[in-house]
Amino acid sequence: MHHQFNIHLPNFGLKRELSEIYFAIVLRAIALSMLGLFIPLYLFKEINLGLTNIVYYYLLWAVVFAVTSFIAMKFACKYGFKHCIFVSAPLDILALGLFYLLGKGYFPFWVPAIFVGIANAFFWSGFHVNFAKSSDKVKRGREVGFMYALIALFAVLGPFVGSVILTNFGFYALFGVVSVLLLIGVFPLILSEDGHDEINFRFKDVLRVFNFRDMFAFIGVGMRYMIILVFWPLFVFLTLGTYLSLGIIATISTLIGAVFTFFVGKICDKYDKRVLTRIGAFIHGIVFFFRGTVVGFISVLFVDTLSALSGTLGDVATDARFYDKANEISRPAYVVFRECSLTIGRVLVLLCILITGAIASSFILGGLGSLLWMLY
């Protein structure tokens, strides 16, 4: 049964479906920008996990994410993509609760990894298909850019606020604030019609959209995602030594990237998205090779900002083209194909660190991954 209520969200001149998607992703971004930056540090510093166990944590998370993506997509194709996004919120909160209990030593560190992987799979499976379906092909670059800009602008204070809460009240207070924001973000989704054509999604549908060139490009993207979201913050913390410095750097680079995103979104609809992807990916790859040379606040800020600018150019163009192709081929199948390919890239980075025992070794792989990204 669908419940319809006359709720009002800021629509910025967009369709209702897009407004709901933007609202959900923005609130989630605010919440996770306060916390996500510090999860690797929580495991490393507060739980006293060594680098090897952190790698095992993310290996399990990556595999669960990929496997559950197929299950989540079957759920979405049967019950609706908004419902799929909504289910992710309580799973995210459950995972946060497990992080809280992890600090008290109630169970092994790998337990939260399972639930975080499941929550991520449900959110992104529903989100990507919903966005591809709701966005406009002619204006897709601007709509993707607008989404990135909203995420960045509303979440720009997230790392800084998160570091302040963390410093003064601890991780558990931060988990509580994040949980409330996650619930508020998905609430409008269950109050509107989740119109979709029920289909029997099967794994062979994913095989039908298989493409070697796209797979290698997504593997490269998965490599850089893994490094930027997990091991770069850990490397910066070990270099600078404080949560606050890490939070300030992330806030500044995110704000600069947000301003740049408005410009990128506009040019994506005017110029060849493949060319823009290659320019962004090439510069991003060069930046990766210099990450291991940073020694202080200014050099870290410079590298992080240049990474944000080049990453934004490549990401907006890539995502706009990804949604174009998903609509042309098969939205559910192409989304799962992408997530599985991303997972291969993530696993390669994790295995590299596991073998070498050094975070900086992954930066070379990140640079090579950015060159693979140019294939898209």
Secondary structure by P-SEA (a helix, b strand, c coil): cccccccccccccccaaaaaaaaaaaaaaaaaaaccccaaaaacccccccaaaaaaaaaaaaaaaaaaaaaaaaaaacccaaaaaaaaaaaaaaaaaaaaaaaacccccaaaaaaaaaaaaaaaaaaaaaaaacccccaaaaaaaaaaaaaaaaacaaaaaaaaaaacccaaaaaaaaaaaaaaaaccccccccccccccccaaaaaaaccaaaaaaaaaaaaaaaaaaccaaaaaaaacccaaaaaaaaaaaaaaaaaaaaaaaaacccccaaaaaaaaaaaaaaaaaaccccccaaaaaaaaaaaaaaaaaaaaaaaaaaaaaaaaccaaaaaaaaaaaaaaaaaaaaaaaaaacccccaaaaaaaaaaaaccc
